[in-house]
Amino acid sequence: MADLISVIVTTYNREDALDAVLRSLAAQTDHNFEIVIADDGSGPATKTLVDGWQGRVGRSLSHVWHDDRGFRAAEIRNRAILASRGNYCIFLDGDCIARSDFVAVHRKLAEPGWFVAGNRVLLSPDLTRHALDHKLPVETWPLSRWWAQRWRGGINRMAALLMLPLGPLRRLRAHRWEGARSCNLAIWRADLDRIDGFDAEYRGWGKEDSDIIVRLLHAGVRRKDGGFAAGVLHLWHAEAPRGDLAANERKLDVLLSSELTRATKGLSSL
């Protein structure tokens, strides 16, 4: 079982969403975790927000920042990993709100030799705007309210909000990398060290999360599905520029045809 858990929250210039995420983490039923903000070059407003949560969030809260030189999610996550103290890391995007049992469920699912890929429900632009403008605690809403939102088109699916005891079914995709995303992903720190973390050779949006999943699988770490257990509420945002996607896909193709486990530019490069 994991002892101290590090929740690593990636963000970039979106203080309203990060505020909602920190609110949700402050209300967790599991208290044995720290929060590390992995800040990919935000302006001073993000630091002001994080400083304002110090002492209010009820957990150790640190802010890891590097200068803004484009989308460098892999590198800032690595910097946050190095600053973390937990033996188990949960990666959460700064626009993904966690329900109160999020950390507790991830702790229950944690198992040596496995990483856990959680899922998400996507909120519509209108519901996102309404929730943020009015600081609505959507993480506390009952299922009946979410069913109503599904009917109105406020969310794209219900599966990430439901709880089912899937047991061994969580291991059915033990060797599959497809569909796992770093917006809700839990990995043992020892396994992160083993594969040298995220690969900062991926610049711009896309595929850095697929890369780390593939390398974990190459290293013998298996996938456990956190669906119907550890879902998050993903706030809407405009698509990031995808000019680097083709190059990143080529990097991933090379990795898929190999047995490489360690990042080309990982934790050890910092």
VOBA-1610 file (N, C-alpha, C; in pm, whole numbers, padded with zeros to 5 digits, always signed):
BEGIN
Met+00085-00119+00000Met+00000+00000+00000Met+00088+00125+00000Ala+00043+00227-00070Ala+00116+00353-00072Ala+00113+00417+00066Asp+00223+00484+00102Asp+00228+00562+00225Asp+00191+00705+00189Leu+00286+00797+00192Leu+00256+00933+00147Leu+00237+00933-00005Ile+00128+00992-00050Ile+00098+01005-00193Ile+00128+01148-00235Ser+00188+01163-00352Ser+00210+01296-00410Ser+00111+01317-00524Val+00024+01415-00510Val-00068+01452-00618Val-00002+01565-00696Ile+00037+01537-00818Ile+00110+01633-00902Ile+00012+01694-01002Val-00013+01823-00986Val-00116+01893-01064Val-00049+01983-01167Thr-00070+01953-01294Thr-00010+02031-01402Thr-00101+02148-01439Thr-00042+02267-01454Thr-00123+02386-01484Thr-00047+02483-01572Tyr-00126+02569-01639Tyr-00068+02678-01717Tyr-00173+02788-01734Asn-00154+02897-01662Asn-00235+03019-01680Asn-00385+02994-01680Arg-00432+02913-01586Arg-00576+02893-01575Arg-00616+02890-01427Glu-00612+03008-01368Glu-00629+03017-01224Glu-00769+02977-01177Asp-00872+03007-01257Asp-01008+02971-01212Asp-01024+02820-01200Ala-00972+02747-01298Ala-00980+02601-01294Ala-00893+02545-01181Leu-00771+02597-01167Leu-00682+02548-01062Leu-00742+02573-00924Asp-00808+02684-00907Asp-00874+02714-00781Asp-00978+02607-00748Ala-01055+02566-00848Ala-01156+02462-00827Ala-01091+02328-00794Val-00981+02297-00860Val-00910+02171-00834Val-00855+02170-00692Leu-00794+02280-00649Leu-00741+02287-00513Leu-00853+02279-00410Arg-00966+02341-00441Arg-01083+02328-00351Arg-01121+02181-00334Ser-01122+02108-00446Ser-01161+01967-00439Ser-01056+01883-00365Leu-00929+01918-00378Leu-00826+01843-00306Leu-00827+01875-00157Ala-00868+01994-00122Ala-00878+02031+00019Ala-00986+01951+00091Ala-01080+01895+00017Ala-01194+01824+00077Ala-01179+01672+00069Gln-01059+01622+00042Gln-01040+01477+00029Gln-01058+01406+00163Thr-01115+01288+00159Thr-01132+01207+00281Thr-01001+01145+00326Asp-00910+01120+00233Asp-00776+01071+00264Asp-00687+01193+00289His-00616+01194+00401His-00537+01311+00437His-00387+01292+00417Asn-00344+01170+00386Asn-00201+01143+00381Asn-00146+01163+00239Phe-00152+01287+00194Phe-00097+01319+00063Phe-00048+01462+00062Glu+00041+01490-00031Glu+00089+01625-00056Glu+00044+01668-00195Ile+00046+01797-00219Ile+00012+01851-00350Ile+00133+01924-00404Val+00171+01891-00527Val+00280+01960-00595Val+00224+02019-00723Ile+00226+02151-00735Ile+00179+02217-00856Ile+00293+02219-00958Ala+00270+02157-01072Ala+00368+02154-01181Ala+00327+02263-01280Asp+00391+02377-01270Asp+00349+02498-01341Asp+00437+02519-01464Asp+00376+02504-01582Asp+00448+02508-01709Asp+00466+02652-01760Gly+00507+02743-01667Gly+00542+02878-01710Gly+00432+02982-01696Ser+00338+02960-01603Ser+00230+03057-01584Ser+00283+03191-01535Gly+00201+03294-01551Gly+00232+03426-01499Gly+00214+03432-01349Pro+00239+03549-01288Pro+00236+03562-01141Pro+00101+03536-01077Ala-00007+03544-01153Ala-00140+03521-01092Ala-00152+03378-01039Thr-00088+03283-01105Thr-00096+03145-01056Thr-00023+03130-00924Lys+00094+03191-00912Lys+00166+03185-00785Lys+00085+03251-00674Thr+00021+03362-00704Thr-00063+03429-00605Thr-00175+03337-00558Leu-00236+03266-00653Leu-00343+03173-00617Leu-00290+03062-00527Val-00179+03000-00567Val-00123+02890-00488Val-00084+02940-00349Asp-00022+03056-00342Asp+00014+03113-00212Asp-00110+03134-00125Gly-00219+03172-00188Gly-00342+03195-00114Gly-00403+03067-00057Trp-00370+02954-00117Trp-00419+02826-00067Trp-00330+02768+00042Gln-00210+02820+00057Gln-00122+02772+00164Gln-00192+02791+00298Gly-00195+02686+00377Gly-00262+02695+00507Gly-00410+02668+00501Arg-00469+02677+00382Arg-00613+02650+00369Arg-00641+02512+00312Val-00547+02459+00236Val-00571+02333+00168Val-00559+02215+00263Gly-00494+02234+00377Gly-00487+02127+00476Gly-00383+02021+00447Arg-00301+02043+00347Arg-00195+01948+00308Arg-00070+02030+00274Ser+00044+01962+00267Ser+00163+02028+00215Ser+00138+02065+00069Leu+00165+02190+00035Leu+00139+02241-00100Leu+00264+02314-00148Ser+00322+02265-00257Ser+00441+02330-00314Ser+00416+02367-00459His+00493+02464-00506His+00474+02520-00639His+00606+02510-00715Val+00608+02426-00818Val+00727+02407-00901Val+00701+02474-01035Trp+00790+02566-01074Trp+00768+02650-01192Trp+00894+02651-01279His+00874+02656-01409His+00985+02695-01498His+00932+02798-01597Asp+01023+02865-01666Asp+00983+02976-01752Asp+00904+02926-01872Asp+00829+03014-01930Asp+00739+02981-02040Asp+00816+02978-02171Arg+00843+02855-02217Arg+00907+02837-02348Arg+00826+02737-02431Gly+00694+02758-02429Gly+00606+02668-02503Gly+00563+02551-02417Phe+00481+02466-02474Phe+00421+02353-02404Phe+00531+02253-02367Arg+00561+02243-02236Arg+00664+02151-02189Arg+00610+02072-02070Ala+00496+02007-02092Ala+00431+01934-01982Ala+00519+01822-01929Ala+00589+01751-02016Ala+00673+01640-01970Ala+00783+01691-01877Glu+00848+01799-01916Glu+00959+01849-01833Glu+00910+01901-01699Ile+00800+01976-01696Ile+00756+02030-01568Ile+00704+01919-01477Arg+00645+01815-01533Arg+00607+01702-01449Arg+00731+01638-01388Asn+00838+01625-01466Asn+00962+01570-01411Asn+01016+01656-01298Arg+01011+01786-01314Arg+01058+01875-01207Arg+00973+01858-01081Ala+00844+01839-01102Ala+00756+01818-00986Ala+00783+01682-00920Ile+00810+01581-00999Ile+00844+01449-00943Ile+00967+01462-00853Leu+01068+01532-00901Leu+01191+01548-00823Leu+01166+01626-00694Ala+01067+01714-00695Ala+01035+01793-00575Ala+00940+01719-00480Ser+00884+01608-00524Ser+00784+01537-00445Ser+00852+01446-00342Arg+00772+01405-00241Arg+00824+01322-00133Arg+00752+01188-00121Gly+00646+01168-00196Gly+00567+01046-00183Gly+00629+00927-00253Asn+00585+00807-00213Asn+00630+00687-00283Asn+00531+00643-00390Tyr+00427+00724-00409Tyr+00327+00697-00511Tyr+00281+00832-00564Cys+00278+00848-00697Cys+00245+00977-00759Cys+00116+00965-00838Ile+00024+01056-00812Ile-00098+01067-00893Ile-00085+01194-00976Phe-00091+01180-01107Phe-00084+01295-01197Phe-00226+01339-01231Leu-00249+01468-01211Leu-00382+01525-01230Leu-00367+01657-01304Asp-00446+01679-01407Asp-00440+01807-01477Asp-00509+01916-01395Gly-00462+02038-01413Gly-00514+02151-01337Gly-00652+02197-01377Asp-00718+02123-01467Asp-00858+02151-01500Asp-00944+02026-01477Cys-00895+01935-01392Cys-00967+01811-01361Cys-01001+01810-01213Ile-01128+01828-01182Ile-01175+01838-01044Ile-01195+01697-00988Ala-01148+01678-00865Ala-01154+01546-00802Ala-01268+01540-00701Arg-01342+01430-00703Arg-01441+01409-00599Arg-01372+01372-00467Ser-01446+01375-00358Ser-01383+01369-00225Ser-01309+01239-00196Asp-01343+01131-00264Asp-01277+01003-00239Asp-01168+00972-00342Phe-01130+01071-00422Phe-01036+01048-00533Phe-00904+00988-00484Val-00841+01051-00387Val-00713+01000-00337Val-00734+00865-00267Ala-00840+00853-00189Ala-00867+00728-00118Ala-00885+00611-00215Val-00957+00635-00324Val-00978+00529-00423Val-00846+00491-00490His-00767+00591-00528His-00637+00560-00588His-00549+00482-00490Arg-00554+00518-00362Arg-00475+00443-00265Arg-00520+00297-00260Lys-00650+00276-00264Lys-00703+00139-00260Lys-00664+00060-00384Leu-00657+00127-00499Leu-00622+00058-00623Leu-00473+00035-00639Ala-00391+00109-00564Ala-00245+00099-00579Ala-00196-00042-00549Glu-00109-00092-00637Glu-00058-00228-00623Glu+00080-00234-00688Pro+00180-00285-00616Pro+00314-00294-00675Pro+00313-00370-00808Gly+00387-00315-00904Gly+00395-00378-01036Gly+00289-00329-01132Trp+00203-00238-01087Trp+00094-00188-01170Trp+00086-00035-01162Phe+00048+00028-01270Phe+00006+00168-01267Phe-00144+00172-01288Val-00207+00282-01249Val-00352+00293-01258Val-00389+00408-01351Ala-00466+00378-01454Ala-00515+00478-01548Ala-00660+00509-01515Gly-00683+00630-01464Gly-00819+00671-01433Gly-00890+00725-01557Asn-01014+00765-01541Asn-01088+00821-01654Asn-01148+00955-01616Arg-01231+01010-01703Arg-01282+01146-01683Arg-01417+01162-01751Val-01491+01260-01703Val-01613+01304-01771Val-01587+01448-01816Leu-01621+01479-01939Leu-01595+01611-01996Leu-01717+01700-01979Leu-01697+01816-01918Leu-01805+01913-01904Leu-01814+01999-02030Ser-01932+02042-02065Ser-01954+02126-02182Ser-01899+02266-02156Pro-01879+02346-02262Pro-01836+02485-02241Pro-01931+02563-02152Asp-02061+02547-02172Asp-02157+02623-02092Asp-02154+02583-01945Leu-02151+02452-01919Leu-02149+02408-01780Leu-02017+02447-01714Thr-01907+02436-01787Thr-01777+02477-01733Thr-01778+02624-01693Arg-01826+02707-01784Arg-01829+02851-01758Arg-01919+02882-01637His-02034+02817-01632His-02128+02841-01522His-02066+02795-01389Ala-02003+02679-01389Ala-01945+02625-01265Ala-01832+02714-01215Leu-01748+02763-01306Leu-01635+02845-01264Leu-01679+02986-01224Asp-01770+03044-01301Asp-01817+03179-01269Asp-01883+03186-01132His-01954+03079-01096His-02029+03079-00969His-01962+02995-00861Lys-01840+02946-00890Lys-01764+02865-00794Lys-01849+02750-00739Leu-01916+02681-00829Leu-02004+02572-00788Leu-01922+02449-00748Pro-01950+02389-00635Pro-01876+02268-00592Pro-01929+02144-00664Val-01904+02136-00793Val-01960+02027-00874Val-01913+01891-00825Glu-01799+01888-00757Glu-01747+01760-00707Glu-01837+01699-00600Thr-01929+01777-00545Thr-02020+01727-00441Thr-02158+01693-00496Trp-02182+01716-00624Trp-02315+01694-00679Trp-02352+01546-00675Pro-02477+01513-00643Pro-02522+01374-00644Pro-02541+01323-00788Leu-02549+01192-00800Leu-02565+01132-00933Leu-02691+01183-01003Ser-02797+01208-00928Ser-02921+01253-00991Ser-02899+01384-01068Arg-02818+01472-01012Arg-02791+01599-01079Arg-02707+01577-01205Trp-02616+01481-01199Trp-02534+01452-01317Trp-02616+01384-01427Trp-02711+01300-01388Trp-02799+01241-01490Trp-02876+01351-01563Ala-02920+01450-01488Ala-02991+01562-01550Ala-02899+01638-01645Gln-02774+01658-01605Gln-02679+01726-01693Gln-02650+01643-01818Arg-02646+01511-01802Arg-02623+01425-01920Arg-02740+01440-02018Trp-02858+01447-01966Trp-02978+01461-02051Trp-02974+01594-02126Arg-02922+01700-02059Arg-02918+01833-02120Arg-02795+01855-02207Gly-02702+01762-02207Gly-02579+01780-02285Gly-02469+01851-02209Gly-02481+01860-02075Gly-02380+01927-01996Gly-02254+01847-01978Ile-02263+01714-01994Ile-02147+01626-01986Ile-02156+01524-02098Asn-02044+01459-02128Asn-02040+01368-02243Asn-02068+01224-02208Arg-02057+01186-02080Arg-02080+01047-02041Arg-02103+01039-01891Met-02154+00925-01847Met-02175+00903-01704Met-02076+00804-01644Ala-02009+00724-01726Ala-01929+00613-01677Ala-01826+00657-01572Ala-01764+00773-01593Ala-01660+00817-01501Ala-01714+00859-01366Leu-01847+00870-01354Leu-01909+00911-01229Leu-01966+00794-01150Leu-01966+00677-01210Leu-02026+00559-01147Leu-01919+00478-01075Met-01961+00406-00971Met-01870+00322-00893Met-01913+00176-00907Leu-01821+00093-00956Leu-01848-00049-00969Leu-01728-00128-00919Pro-01750-00235-00840Pro-01639-00318-00790Pro-01595-00418-00897Leu-01511-00376-00989Leu-01477-00458-01105Leu-01378-00571-01075Gly-01307-00561-00964Gly-01216-00669-00925Gly-01116-00703-01035Pro-01107-00831-01073Pro-01008-00874-01173Pro-01030-00813-01312Leu-01149-00760-01337Leu-01174-00697-01466Leu-01086-00574-01487Arg-01035-00517-01379Arg-00946-00401-01391Arg-00813-00437-01457Arg-00782-00564-01467Arg-00656-00608-01526Arg-00670-00657-01670Leu-00789-00642-01727Leu-00812-00696-01862Leu-00724-00629-01967Arg-00686-00502-01945Arg-00604-00431-02044Arg-00463-00410-01991Ala-00413-00512-01924Ala-00283-00501-01857Ala-00170-00461-01950His-00179-00496-02078His-00071-00471-02173His-00107-00365-02278Arg-00215-00293-02256Arg-00260-00195-02355Arg-00222-00054-02313Trp-00168+00021-02408Trp-00132+00160-02379Trp-00240+00259-02424Glu-00323+00217-02519Glu-00419+00309-02578Glu-00521+00356-02475Gly-00552+00484-02481Gly-00659+00539-02399Gly-00618+00587-02261Ala-00499+00554-02216Ala-00452+00602-02085Ala-00398+00744-02101Arg-00434+00832-02009Arg-00394+00972-02020Arg-00335+01021-01888Ser-00244+01116-01899Ser-00175+01166-01780Ser-00260+01266-01701Cys-00380+01297-01746Cys-00467+01387-01667Cys-00519+01318-01542Asn-00510+01184-01537Asn-00556+01105-01422Asn-00482+00971-01427Leu-00363+00972-01370Leu-00271+00859-01386Leu-00188+00844-01259Ala-00178+00722-01207Ala-00105+00698-01084Ala+00008+00598-01108Ile+00128+00633-01062Ile+00248+00551-01088Ile+00334+00551-00962Trp+00387+00435-00926Trp+00480+00427-00815Trp+00606+00508-00846Arg+00657+00577-00745Arg+00778+00657-00765Arg+00895+00569-00807Ala+00906+00449-00754Ala+01015+00360-00792Ala+01008+00327-00941Asp+00888+00312-00995Asp+00873+00283-01138Asp+00906+00406-01222Leu+00872+00525-01171Leu+00910+00648-01241Leu+01062+00661-01248Asp+01130+00630-01138Asp+01276+00635-01139Asp+01333+00531-01235Arg+01272+00416-01238Arg+01319+00305-01322Arg+01316+00341-01471Ile+01214+00416-01513Ile+01203+00451-01655Ile+01248+00594-01682Asp+01297+00662-01577Asp+01349+00799-01586Asp+01240+00902-01617Gly+01119+00876-01569Gly+01012+00974-01577Gly+00958+00999-01716Phe+00899+01116-01734Phe+00846+01157-01864Phe+00961+01194-01957Asp+00936+01189-02086Asp+01040+01221-02185Asp+01018+01362-02238Ala+01107+01453-02199Ala+01095+01593-02239Ala+01137+01617-02384Glu+01172+01512-02455Glu+01192+01525-02599Glu+01061+01554-02671Tyr+00949+01525-02604Tyr+00818+01558-02660Tyr+00790+01704-02627Arg+00786+01786-02728Arg+00758+01928-02712Arg+00626+01959-02780Gly+00550+02052-02725Gly+00419+02079-02780Gly+00320+01973-02735Trp+00194+01992-02773Trp+00086+01906-02725Trp+00091+01768-02790Gly+00074+01665-02709Gly+00043+01534-02763Gly+00148+01426-02748Lys+00104+01310-02700Lys+00173+01182-02701Lys+00279+01164-02593Glu+00309+01267-02512Glu+00405+01244-02404Glu+00347+01150-02299Asp+00213+01150-02285Asp+00152+01057-02190Asp+00150+00915-02247Ser+00126+00901-02377Ser+00133+00767-02437Ser+00274+00711-02425Asp+00374+00797-02443Asp+00513+00754-02435Asp+00545+00692-02300Ile+00504+00757-02191Ile+00539+00703-02060Ile+00465+00572-02032Ile+00343+00559-02083Ile+00269+00434-02066Ile+00340+00321-02140Val+00382+00345-02262Val+00451+00242-02341Val+00579+00199-02272Arg+00656+00296-02220Arg+00782+00260-02155Arg+00758+00184-02024Leu+00653+00218-01951Leu+00617+00140-01833Leu+00587-00005-01870Leu+00510-00023-01976Leu+00479-00158-02020Leu+00604-00233-02065His+00693-00165-02136His+00820-00227-02176His+00901-00270-02054Ala+00889-00195-01945Ala+00964-00226-01824Ala+00897-00333-01738Gly+00782-00384-01783Gly+00714-00490-01710Gly+00611-00442-01610Val+00583-00310-01608Val+00478-00257-01522Val+00345-00266-01598Arg+00243-00315-01533Arg+00118-00343-01601Arg+00013-00237-01570Arg-00088-00233-01658Arg-00195-00134-01647Arg-00313-00190-01569Lys-00361-00110-01476Lys-00483-00140-01401Lys-00581-00028-01429Asp-00703-00060-01467Asp-00800+00043-01501Asp-00868+00099-01377Gly-00872+00232-01370Gly-00939+00299-01260Gly-01079+00346-01296Gly-01128+00300-01412Gly-01265+00335-01451Gly-01367+00283-01352Phe-01481+00351-01342Phe-01586+00316-01247Phe-01533+00319-01103Ala-01439+00411-01078Ala-01383+00423-00943Ala-01320+00560-00922Ala-01222+00596-01006Ala-01141+00716-00982Ala-01160+00821-01091Gly-01283+00842-01134Gly-01309+00940-01239Gly-01296+01083-01191Val-01260+01172-01282Val-01250+01316-01251Val-01341+01396-01343Leu-01366+01520-01304Leu-01453+01611-01378Leu-01365+01706-01458His-01358+01685-01587His-01266+01761-01672His-01337+01884-01728Leu-01291+02000-01686Leu-01348+02125-01733Leu-01311+02148-01880Trp-01405+02205-01953Trp-01381+02231-02095Trp-01270+02335-02114His-01193+02316-02220His-01097+02418-02263His-01080+02409-02413Ala-01039+02518-02474Ala-01013+02516-02618Ala-00894+02424-02647Glu-00893+02367-02765Glu-00783+02279-02803Glu-00650+02353-02804Ala-00547+02287-02752Ala-00412+02344-02759Ala-00362+02335-02903Pro-00271+02425-02942Pro-00212+02416-03076Pro-00146+02279-03096Arg-00162+02224-03214Arg-00115+02087-03238Arg-00010+02080-03348Gly+00067+02187-03359Gly+00168+02192-03463Gly+00279+02090-03447Asp+00302+02044-03323Asp+00409+01946-03299Asp+00358+01803-03296Leu+00229+01783-03318Leu+00172+01650-03300Leu+00232+01547-03395Ala+00249+01582-03521Ala+00303+01486-03618Ala+00442+01439-03577Ala+00526+01532-03532Ala+00661+01495-03488Ala+00655+01406-03365Asn+00564+01438-03273Asn+00550+01356-03153Asn+00498+01217-03186Glu+00409+01208-03282Glu+00359+01076-03324Glu+00471+00992-03385Arg+00562+01055-03457Arg+00676+00982-03513Arg+00766+00929-03401Lys+00787+01009-03298Lys+00867+00963-03184Lys+00800+00842-03119Leu+00669+00849-03103Leu+00597+00738-03040Leu+00605+00613-03128Asp+00596+00627-03258Asp+00605+00512-03348Asp+00740+00442-03334Val+00845+00521-03322Val+00978+00463-03302Val+00983+00385-03171Leu+00927+00443-03066Leu+00925+00376-02936Leu+00847+00245-02943Leu+00732+00246-03010Leu+00648+00127-03017Leu+00718+00011-03088Ser+00809+00043-03177Ser+00881-00062-03250Ser+01009-00105-03179Ser+01029-00054-03057Ser+01149-00085-02980Ser+01111-00152-02849Glu+01212-00173-02765Glu+01188-00223-02630Glu+01244-00124-02527Leu+01258+00001-02565Leu+01317+00102-02478Leu+01231+00125-02355Thr+01295+00149-02243Thr+01223+00177-02119Thr+01256+00315-02063Arg+01376+00365-02087Arg+01416+00490-02025Arg+01396+00608-02120Ala+01360+00721-02061Ala+01336+00843-02138Ala+01466+00893-02200Thr+01456+00948-02321Thr+01572+01009-02383Thr+01617+01133-02306Lys+01520+01210-02256Lys+01547+01330-02178Lys+01453+01331-02059Gly+01493+01258-01955Gly+01404+01236-01843Gly+01448+01301-01714Leu+01413+01238-01602Leu+01446+01291-01471Leu+01596+01315-01454Ser+01675+01223-01506Ser+01821+01231-01487Ser+01884+01346-01563Ser+01810+01409-01655Ser+01865+01520-01731Ser+01852+01653-01657Leu+01777+01654-01547Leu+01753+01778-01473Leu+01850+01794-01356
//
